[in-house]
Amino acid sequence: MFKKILMVMTGLTLALSASAQQEIIMAGSTTVLPVAQKTAEVLMSKHPDVKISVRGGGSGVGITALIEKNCDIANSSRPIKDKEIQTAAGKGVNPKANVIGLDGIAVILHPSNPVSGLTAQQIIGIYTGKINNWSEVGGSNLKIVVVSRDSASGTFEAFNELALKGGKVRPDALMQASNQAVATTVAQTPGAIGYVGMGYISDKVKVVAVDNAVPSKETVLSKKYKYARPLFMYTDGEPKGIVKEYLDFVISKEGQKLVEEVGFIGLK
């Protein structure tokens, strides 16, 4: 009788283990979020036994969740930092970067703004507080409203490095918690300027050229557009099991087509 109960319990344990292996939890970058949501949706439609949950919060939040072993994949729009790698090592986690696409950080304006192009130096001036009125860069006599991402954002850090060259964002900037929040704020605020991942470009905002280039597949791949970056999905070590199957799907021909469908640039 005991042997029979043990066999039943063992079978139940194996069944539960197999079930657990079919679930993936992702957290992090709101830039990568549309890619994660779309690819997860398609993969789950093909495999009803697989459950994938996706939440945002920012790249820093996702990487922290991976380090704390609260997620299987950390979505990030920036490379992991040395101090994060050290913290991870102390907890027995070995973050592995999996590049799943490319992005150009788009500088966006309110649609009514007549300005169609800015130089990289003018953007530094605007975001650091040296330029305060659109008339200073060929626009109307209108106060500039600077919109930025919050410090937990990989887009904030990438923009700070690529565009501001480490300069400090002006203290009166409107700090937003997501790409969508930036896009919405700019769309509703005459005089506003912001920046978002390519997947958040819409007809509700105006993309401005930077040094005569706008973000596109061609300008990002040719490096003509200066604010370009890779997009990551970090795992603890080499991905295995269902996590590997999912990541293999993301970088497959079909997965990369989905990356481009949501507005980003595929690797293939």
Buried (B, 14 or more C-beta within 10 A) or exposed (E): EEEEEEEEEEEEEEEEEEEEEBBBBBBBBBBBBBBBBBBBEBBBEEBEEBBBEBBBBBBBBBBBBBBEEEBBBBBBBBBBEEEBBEBBEEEEBEBBBBEBBBBBBBBBBBEEBEBEBBEBEBBBBBBBBEBBBBEBBEBEEBEBBBBBBBEBBBBBBBBBEBBBEEBEBBEEBBBBBBBBBBBBBBBEBBBBBBBBBBBBBEEEBBBBBBBEBBBBBEBBEEEBBBBBBBBBBBBBEEBEEBBEBBBEBBBEEEBBEBBBBBBBBBBE
